[in-house]
């Protein structure tokens, strides 16, 4: 893990060498089209519903997805 962390820090040092003084700070990466090109409208929609959500589940029961046991007690 120490080796991986060292490689990450070395990469960050290389990034710090770049001159970013002419780059404007950004809070969100957007397309050049307009200010909200990467965002969709916030429109209220009908919830999916349990039956629809579980329709393609390989195994379900009691309104939930059933998955293989991962942790034994």
N, C-alpha and C positions, 0 to 999 in steps of 0.2 A: 504494500500500500504506500509505503514511503517513496518507493521508486516512481509510482504513478503520480503522486502528489508533486514530486520534484519535476517531472515532465510537464505537468500542468503549469507550475510556477515559471518554468523556463519559457513556455509558450506565452504566458502573460507578460513576461519581461520583453519578449520580441514585439508583442502588440503595443507595449508602452513606448517603443522606439518610433512608432508611427506619428507623423505630424498631423494632428486632428484639429489644429487651431482654426482652420477655415471651414470646419464642418459644424453646422448648426445642431444643437442638442435636439433629440427627438424623444417623445414619450411613446409614440406608436409608429410603426413602420407602415406607411400608406403608399398607394400607387400614385403616379403622377397625374392621374385623371382629375381628381378633386380631393378635397380634404377628407371625405368619408368613404372613399372608394373601397376600402378594406372592411368597412362595417356595413351590416345590414340593418334594416329598419327594425325597431323594437316593437313588434306587433304581437298582441295577445292572441294566443292560439288555444284550441281545445287540448287538454292533456291527452296523452297517448292512451292511457287506461291499462289496467292490469291484463285483461284478456288479450288485447292487441299485443302488448309487450311480450307476453308469454307464448304467443301463437307459434313462433318458430323455435322455441326452446327445446333442446333435445330431451330434457327431463324437467318437469315442473310439478308442483303440488302445493296445495293450501295457499295459492296465490303468490308463490315464490319460485325463483329459479332453484333447481336442485343441482348441487355440484358434488364431486367426489370429496370424501373426507380427507382433509389435509393434516390436521392436528389431532392426535389421539390423546385421550386423557388417561 
